[in-house]
């Protein structure tokens, strides 16, 4: 039986400018969850999501947690049909460094087909496309071909503790479904849709090195007192072999699952070009673990990277100071079957072991998430791939992703259903960076894709 969506697609064409303006209003809310200074704005953003769910025709609830609330909505008027749970997050990354933005990061600006703003692709634009698709179907038909539930969190960029606790406590009761749909990732490239089956895990650490009880004159005390900044540089230099790209923490690779032959063969056949990749990033050379291709390194090999580094005088000109403290933030992206807690312990032990004398070193685990491999077989996965082909005109490729979505692994473990990672972004969307963007055409095609998924899932 043919699945027809032309009625809703026509409505989307008529109303798409309204959807875009609503997305802009969403993006104007500076919902930076990791910074307590933005608490009121994060809460205001949760309220905006609930308002949009109400307008779409969902039954809603703002679920209070020990952290930021969860925006929940549902429509359960399709007996004997599958239930899809849509996930997204309404919080965003900090905007630093602000001086590199071309515009106010919270004033969405159209640059041709690109909508530039913090949160445009990660994840407000993508998850909003899910909601607008459901809104369009309900507005046009008054009912959906399947049951839907939405849960949109406000802490994905700062650890996701609230939704983690909620999902585990719920145990598949309120959130029971036949599949989870997540749009918080990128397509392989322009015009090439993708269905993800793997995400890296994460262990995020902070190192603090403390020396003298105050900043010191670098001439008077230099050479006699250990410099915490030098000590931190020494520690960081021990983490990784600069020639081979190997991470030097003992035991770090012990549980790493090797790539399958079919994965390496499939990824090698994808139209990736290292020269174009370097040109887009403004690089003259790539680096990483020897023995693996660029895609293999990015998608399926663990990493260890400094994300923040500070000590001493940061202002203009010179100040000859020997700093009292130095700190670094370090993230390790993990792959199956690495365990975040074990990696945190190995990291902490290693840092303490290589720390030079004369300083005190503190190591703190900030947050972590396990790596995920999901099954992408079965009728609902086939419906998702067919929906992507309907809209983009190409079958999606099956790929992994180097990023982390902490709750995906929990959904897979607790709900025991397929997780459909249907991304609409692009690798050049500059997520987590200045001038983050989301292609407007991808926003609209994302809405169309979810409409086709709803209709196809109703016939699955």
C-alpha positions in Angstrom: 0.0 0.0 0.0 1.4 3.3 -1.1 2.1 5.8 1.7 0.9 9.3 0.8 2.0 12.5 2.5 1.3 15.2 -0.2 -1.4 16.9 1.9 0.9 17.6 4.8 3.9 18.4 2.5 1.7 21.1 0.9 0.9 22.6 4.2 4.6 22.6 5.1 5.3 24.5 1.9 2.7 27.1 2.9 3.7 27.5 6.5 7.5 27.0 6.4 8.3 30.7 6.8 6.3 30.6 10.1 8.2 27.6 11.2 11.4 29.4 10.6 10.4 32.5 12.5 9.4 30.3 15.5 12.8 28.6 15.3 14.4 32.1 15.4 12.4 32.9 18.6 13.7 29.6 20.1 17.3 30.4 19.2 17.0 33.9 20.7 16.8 32.3 24.2 20.4 32.0 25.6 19.9 28.6 27.2 23.5 27.9 28.3 23.0 25.1 30.8 26.6 24.8 32.0 26.8 28.4 33.2 24.7 29.2 36.3 24.4 32.8 35.2 21.9 31.6 32.5 19.6 29.7 34.8 16.6 31.9 34.3 17.1 31.7 30.5 17.3 28.0 30.5 14.1 27.8 32.4 12.5 30.2 30.1 13.6 28.1 27.2 11.9 25.0 28.7 8.7 27.0 28.9 9.0 27.9 25.2 9.3 24.2 24.3 6.1 23.4 26.3 4.3 26.3 24.6 5.3 24.9 21.2 4.2 21.4 22.1 0.8 22.8 23.3 0.4 24.7 20.1 1.1 21.5 18.1 -1.7 19.7 19.9 0.2 17.6 22.3 -0.7 16.9 25.9 2.2 18.4 27.9 3.9 18.5 31.2 7.0 20.3 32.5 8.7 17.5 34.5 10.7 18.9 37.4 14.0 17.3 38.3 16.9 18.0 40.6 18.4 19.9 37.6 16.7 21.6 34.7 13.2 20.4 33.8 12.2 18.0 31.1 9.7 19.2 28.5 7.3 16.3 27.8 4.5 16.0 25.3 2.4 13.2 23.9 -0.3 12.2 21.5 -1.6 8.7 22.0 -4.7 8.6 19.8 -3.7 5.8 17.4 -4.6 2.5 19.1 -2.7 -0.6 17.8 -0.1 1.6 16.0 3.5 2.0 17.0 4.7 4.7 19.4 7.7 6.8 18.5 9.6 8.7 21.2 11.3 11.8 19.9 14.3 13.1 21.9 16.0 16.5 21.8 17.7 19.1 24.0 16.9 22.8 24.5 20.2 23.8 26.1 23.2 25.0 24.1 26.9 25.4 24.4 28.6 28.6 25.7 29.5 31.1 22.9 33.1 31.7 23.8 35.2 33.1 22.1 32.5 35.8 21.5 34.8 38.0 19.4 34.9 35.4 16.6 31.2 35.6 16.0 30.1 37.6 12.9 26.8 38.5 14.7 25.2 38.3 18.1 25.2 34.5 18.7 21.6 34.8 20.1 20.3 36.8 17.2 19.7 34.3 14.4 20.9 35.7 11.2 20.3 34.4 7.7 23.3 34.2 5.4 21.9 32.8 2.2 20.7 29.3 3.0 22.4 29.3 6.4 20.8 30.3 9.7 23.7 31.3 12.0 23.1 31.2 15.8 24.2 29.3 18.8 22.0 26.1 19.0 21.0 26.3 15.3 22.0 22.8 14.6 22.9 21.5 18.1 20.1 20.8 18.8 17.3 23.4 18.6 16.9 23.4 14.8 17.0 19.7 14.4 14.7 18.7 17.3 12.3 21.6 16.4 12.0 20.0 12.9 10.6 16.9 14.6 8.0 18.9 16.5 7.0 21.0 13.5 6.4 17.8 11.5 4.0 16.5 14.1 2.4 19.9 14.3 1.9 20.0 10.5 0.3 16.5 10.4 -2.1 17.3 13.3 -3.0 20.7 11.8 -3.8 19.1 8.4 -5.4 15.8 9.4 -6.4 16.2 13.1 -4.7 13.0 14.0 -1.4 11.1 13.5 -0.7 7.8 11.9 1.3 6.7 15.0 1.5 7.6 18.6 4.2 10.0 19.6 6.0 11.1 22.7 8.5 13.9 23.1 11.1 14.4 25.8 13.3 17.4 25.4 16.0 18.0 28.1 18.0 21.0 29.3 21.3 19.4 30.4 22.7 17.6 27.4 25.6 20.0 27.1 26.4 19.8 30.8 26.2 16.1 31.6 22.5 15.0 31.2 22.1 13.9 34.8 18.4 14.9 35.1 17.2 12.9 32.1 19.5 10.0 33.0 17.9 9.7 36.4 14.3 10.1 35.0 14.7 7.4 32.3 16.1 4.9 34.7 13.4 5.6 37.3 10.7 5.4 34.7 12.0 2.0 33.6 10.1 2.0 30.3 6.7 2.9 31.8 5.7 6.4 30.7 8.4 6.3 28.0 7.4 2.9 26.5 7.7 3.0 22.8 8.6 0.9 19.7 11.5 3.2 18.7 13.4 6.4 19.8 14.0 9.0 17.1 17.0 11.3 17.7 17.9 14.2 15.4 21.1 15.6 16.9 23.7 14.6 14.4 25.0 15.2 10.9 24.4 13.7 7.5 27.5 12.3 5.8 27.6 15.3 3.4 25.4 17.6 1.4 22.6 15.7 -0.3 23.7 12.4 1.4 21.4 11.3 4.2 22.7 9.0 6.9 21.5 6.6 9.6 23.9 6.5 12.5 24.5 3.2 14.3 27.4 4.3 16.6 28.3 7.2 18.9 31.4 7.6 20.9 31.3 7.8 24.7 32.9 10.5 26.7 34.9 11.1 29.9 35.5 14.7 30.8 38.2 15.6 33.3 39.7 18.6 34.9 43.3 18.9 36.1 44.3 21.6 38.6 48.0 22.1 39.4 48.8 24.2 42.5 52.2 25.6 43.5 53.1 28.5 45.7 50.6 30.3 47.9 50.5 33.3 45.6 51.7 34.5 42.1 55.4 35.2 42.2 57.9 37.5 40.4 59.3 35.2 37.7 62.7 36.8 38.1 63.0 36.7 41.8 61.6 33.2 42.2 62.1 31.6 38.8 64.4 28.7 38.8 63.9 28.1 42.5 60.2 27.4 42.6 58.2 24.9 40.5 56.0 26.6 38.0 52.5 25.1 37.9 52.1 26.1 34.2 55.3 24.3 33.3 54.2 21.3 35.4 50.8 21.2 33.6 52.5 21.4 30.2 54.7 18.4 31.2 51.7 16.4 32.3 49.8 17.1 29.1 52.8 16.2 27.0 52.8 12.7 28.6 49.3 11.9 27.6 49.9 11.2 23.9 52.8 10.2 21.6 53.2 13.0 19.2 54.6 10.7 16.5 52.3 7.8 16.5 49.2 9.5 17.9 48.8 6.8 20.5 47.4 7.7 23.9 50.0 6.7 26.6 47.8 6.1 29.6 48.4 2.5 30.7 45.4 0.3 30.1 43.6 2.9 27.9 43.2 0.6 24.9 42.7 -2.7 26.8 38.9 -2.9 26.1 38.8 -1.2 22.7 36.7 -3.2 20.3 38.4 -3.6 16.9 36.7 -2.4 13.8 34.9 -5.0 11.7 36.2 -5.7 8.2 32.8 -4.7 6.7 32.9 -1.3 8.4 36.4 -0.5 7.2 35.4 -1.6 3.6 32.1 0.4 3.7 33.7 3.5 5.0 36.6 3.3 2.5 33.9 3.4 -0.2 32.4 6.6 1.0 33.2 9.8 -1.0 35.6 11.3 1.6 38.6 13.3 0.4 41.3 14.3 2.9 42.4 17.2 0.7 39.0 18.7 0.7 38.6 18.0 4.4 41.8 19.9 5.2 40.9 22.8 2.9 37.5 23.2 4.6 39.2 23.3 8.0 42.1 25.5 6.9 44.7 22.9 7.6 47.9 21.9 5.8 48.1 18.4 7.4 46.0 15.9 9.4 47.1 14.1 12.5 46.0 11.2 14.6 46.6 7.6 15.4 48.7 5.8 12.8 47.3 2.9 10.9 43.8 4.3 10.6 42.0 6.5 8.0 40.5 9.9 8.9 37.0 8.5 9.1 38.1 5.6 11.2 39.9 7.9 13.6 36.9 10.2 13.9 34.2 7.6 14.2 35.7 4.5 15.8 39.0 5.2 17.6 39.3 6.7 21.1 40.8 10.2 21.6 42.3 12.4 24.3 42.2 16.1 23.8 42.7 19.3 25.8 39.5 21.4 25.6 40.6 24.3 27.8 44.0 25.5 29.2 44.7 28.5 31.4 47.3 29.9 33.8 49.0 33.1 34.7 48.6 36.5 33.0 46.2 36.6 30.1 46.0 40.3 29.3 47.7 42.5 26.7 51.4 43.2 27.0 53.7 41.5 29.4 53.6 40.6 33.1 56.5 38.6 34.3 54.6 36.3 36.8 55.2 32.8 38.0 51.5 31.7 38.4 50.3 30.0 41.6 47.9 27.7 39.7 47.3 26.1 36.3 44.3 24.2 35.0 43.2 22.2 32.0 40.0 20.5 30.9 40.5 17.3 29.0 38.0 15.1 27.2 38.4 11.5 26.1 36.0 10.2 23.4 35.5 6.5 24.0 34.6 3.6 21.8 33.0 0.2 22.5 33.8 -1.4 25.0 35.6 1.3 27.0 33.9 2.2 30.3 33.9 5.9 31.4 34.5 5.2 35.1 37.5 3.0 34.4 39.0 5.5 32.0 38.5 8.2 34.6 40.5 6.2 37.1 43.2 5.3 34.7 43.5 8.9 33.7 43.7 10.2 37.3 46.3 7.6 38.3 48.5 8.4 35.3 48.3 12.2 35.8 49.4 11.7 39.4 52.2 9.4 38.4 53.7 11.7 35.8 53.3 15.0 37.8 56.7 16.6 38.6 57.7 17.4 42.1 57.1 20.7 43.8 53.4 21.0 42.9 50.1 19.5 44.1 47.8 18.0 41.5 44.0 17.6 41.7 42.1 15.6 39.1 38.3 15.7 38.9 35.9 13.7 36.8 33.3 16.2 35.5 30.9 13.8 33.6 30.9 10.8 31.4 28.8 8.7 29.0 29.3 5.2 27.6 29.8 4.6 23.8 26.9 3.2 21.9 26.3 0.8 19.0 22.6 0.4 18.0 20.8 -2.0 15.8 19.4 -0.5 12.7 17.4 -3.4 11.4 13.6 -4.0 11.4 10.5 -2.3 10.0 10.9 1.0 11.8 14.5 1.4 10.8 13.5 0.6 7.2 10.7 3.2 7.5 13.3 5.8 8.6 15.7 5.0 5.7 12.8 5.0 3.2 11.6 8.4 4.6 15.1 9.8 4.1 15.3 8.5 0.5 11.8 10.0 -0.2 13.0 13.5 0.7 16.7 13.5 -0.3 16.4 11.2 -3.3 19.2 8.9 -2.0 19.4 5.9 0.2 21.0 6.8 3.5 24.5 5.5 4.3 25.1 3.7 7.6 27.8 5.5 9.5 29.2 6.1 13.0 29.7 9.6 14.6 32.6 10.9 16.7 30.3 12.9 19.0 28.4 11.8 22.1 24.7 11.9 23.0 24.8 10.6 26.6 21.2 9.6 26.9 21.2 7.4 23.8 22.9 4.5 25.5 20.5 4.7 28.4 17.5 4.7 26.1 18.9 1.5 24.4 19.6 -0.2 27.7 16.3 0.7 29.5 13.8 0.8 26.7 15.3 -2.0 24.7 14.0 -0.6 21.4 15.7 0.6 18.2 17.3 4.0 18.4 16.9 5.8 15.0 19.6 8.5 14.7 18.2 10.6 11.9 20.4 13.7 11.6 19.7 16.7 9.4 22.9 18.7 10.0 26.1 18.9 8.1 29.7 18.3 9.1 30.5 22.0 8.5 27.8 23.3 10.8 30.4 24.5 13.3 28.6 23.0 16.3 30.3 24.0 19.6 32.2 26.7 17.6 31.6 30.4 16.8 29.2 31.0 13.9 27.3 27.7 14.4 24.8 27.3 11.6 22.0 25.1 10.3 21.0 25.1 6.6 17.5 26.4 6.2 16.8 23.9 3.4 17.9 21.1 5.8 15.4 22.4 8.4 12.6 22.2 5.9 13.8 18.8 4.6 14.1 17.6 8.2 10.4 18.4 8.8 9.5 16.6 5.5 11.6 13.6 6.5 9.8 13.2 9.9 6.4 13.5 8.2 7.4 10.7 5.8 8.7 8.7 8.7 5.4 9.1 10.6 3.4 8.0 7.6 5.7 5.1 6.8 5.8 3.9 10.4 2.0 3.9 10.5 2.1 1.3 7.7 5.1 -0.6 9.0 
